[in-house]
Structures are given as structure tokens and as C-alpha cells.
Amino acid sequence: MNIWEHPTIIAAEALRHLEDSLVIGPLCTRDTTSEFTNTANGWKVGDAVPFRTNGEFVVKEFVTEVEPQPITGSSRTMLIEKHLDVSVEFTAKEEALDLDDLAEQVLAPATYKLAEYVDSYLGSKILQGAGLFVSNALFTTAGDVAQARKNAILQQLNKDRFCLVDSDTEAMLLGQDWFTGATNRGAAGERTLNDADMGHTMGMDFKSSVAFPTNTMAHTAGTGTAATDNVTVPNSNIPNTRVLYCTALSAAINLGDRMFVAGLKRPLIAAATASAGATQILLVDPIVEIIADASAITVIGAGLDLTYHGAIFDDRALASAFPALDLPQDKVSASASSNGISIRIVKGYDQKFKKTMLSLDLLVGAFMLDPRRTTLLAEGI
């Protein structure tokens, strides 16, 4: 059988290798993007898709009448940002390959490189997470991991949560007896020793990726402190607003700082630098919890240089989309989609280069669907 008479089989094989090679991809939510992969309808780089995160509400006891609450979800926009391609020169020798040989020599190595690039792109979005755990000896002890888990649980994650770390942190964890010892972890510990699966411990699935975006330049956290001021400005510091009103800051709070407000489960992120003496802090996401007046405001990791080495999150934190690409009518082509991931293969003679080319390409977009569900893990010095 000439496999090129059945290009859908080749596309399906390419998709299988792509899915098998992704590490961060399977940790994303893709159920909100099924519309992209059902049919090819002209999606391209630059197209925008709006999403709304889950709202948060306060439970109140009913006495005589209800107290309506606004829907406090955050509206976010995902852009289709990448059109990734691997094109190879295709000769009569490659065209005569059967499916197994084609997969080994072309499809597998090409899709592995695509997966590596996709994971790096997806990983770059993790740094938009709202939560932050800082340690000067990150994950060197079981107690440190337990404290990071506590911080993440306060952000009300799903029961199925991940702890994704970079390769340096993975090596450090695998060198610790408490993490690898079968006597401590039962079957999970045995898997860690036998097949390098980092396994499940402390209520988290531990995974690692060379694509985790360890920042090359540390983020220097500000040192400002203050207290919330709900009185001076009417209707301030209420849900669905993006300004935190406070007493005069003792020092600057920097762009991107995560701030802990006493009484809140989740940190708030500064959308701009607020100088010493300022009484307003612009926020990346709207307030979603009730803030008491005069609650203390402190910067997480105040005054430290923070280098990110991982994150704890669940499958509702990060979202990705792989829209199906249109198929050209004048070339052998097919696309395959599964689990919200899509890839296209196209083979044909290219008049510009006077060669037969095989192209494997895909569209991808990603964003932090709900940054409240992500706790970054940083070493602070």
C-alpha cells in the first residue's frame, strides 16, 4: 500500500508522536478550546479569543432577605500567537518508506522538536501565576515542600494538582532520601527509583521539564508595607475593582510584585510600580475577596532577588488552543486532532525551491486562564 494515498493515517501518526512528546501541554486545560479543532475555519496568528475565569462568592446566612453579589471572574483574552513549522526536503527515497520507517526517520524527530518548542512557549505563561512561595533553600527539605504545598492549597486548587520544576530542582529532589525512599512513599517511591517517574507525593504529581522558564534575570521584590484603606475613597477595595487603596506606602512596591493582604487566601499582583508614599496600587486582576479595612499589606519575598524554579498549579490554571489549519487543495494534505491538539501535514512540489517538500505545522495559543490557581516557586537571595 502506498501510504501517501492515505495522508490521514500519516497525520494521525504525527499527532501521536506530538502528544507523546509534550510535557507541559497535558497539564493545560483544553476542554474550553474544542471549537478550534472541530473544523478548520481560517484561524491564524493574531486571532483573539475571550475567556472568563470562574467567579468567587461569599456564603452568607439568610435572615430576611438575600444580598446579591457581583460575578467577580476575570475576563482574559487568549491570542493565537504561534504558527510553528518543520519542513523537510522529500525525495523519492523518503516517499517509498512505509509508515514505520517514515515515523522513525521523519515524523518522530520532527514532532519532538515541535513539542519542545510548544512546551517552552506554554511554560512562558506560567510566570503569570498570582501565587508565590519564596525560600532561600527551595525544596531542600520535606518541610520546605510542605510549606509550599500549604501556600498552594490556600488558593483552593483542585484535588488533582501538579508540581512542575526545572531540571536543576528535579536533580536536587531525586538526590534526597525523603523524596525517593520507597519506605516513605510506597509504590510512588519505587517508581521514582525504577523508571525516573517523579511520582505523587504530598498530594501533588511531581513533573519536570527543561522547558520551564527559569528567568535569567531575577525579579527584585519591593519592600513597601501599608494597610488597606476602605474609608477615604467611597466603594473602594471591593470585588471586581483593580485598584488597592491603602495608607501611604513605606517604600516602593515594584511592577509584578505579589502582595499578601491579611485575611485573603490569594495574593494580589501589582500592575505597575507604586512609589513610596503612594496610596493606590494598580492590580493585574480584579479583587475577588472581601477585604477588611486596615488589613496589613506586605510584599512576598520583600527585598529579595527571586529566581523561579517551578510552580504548583492545577489543570484549570493554564489554557492552550491548537486551532486546526486549512488544507490546501492542490497538495497531498491532512490534519489530525485529538484531546484539543491539532497538527497538519502537507506534501507537494514547491516551484519556488524546485523541490518536493514535506511540512508538519500547527497553530498554538496559550494564556494563564486563572492565575489564582498557580503558585510560583522561587529561590530568594
Order of alpha helices (4+ residues) and beta strands (2+ residues): alpha-alpha-beta-beta-alpha-alpha-alpha-beta-alpha-beta-alpha-alpha-alpha-alpha-beta-beta-beta-beta-beta-beta-beta-beta-beta-beta-beta-beta-beta-beta-beta
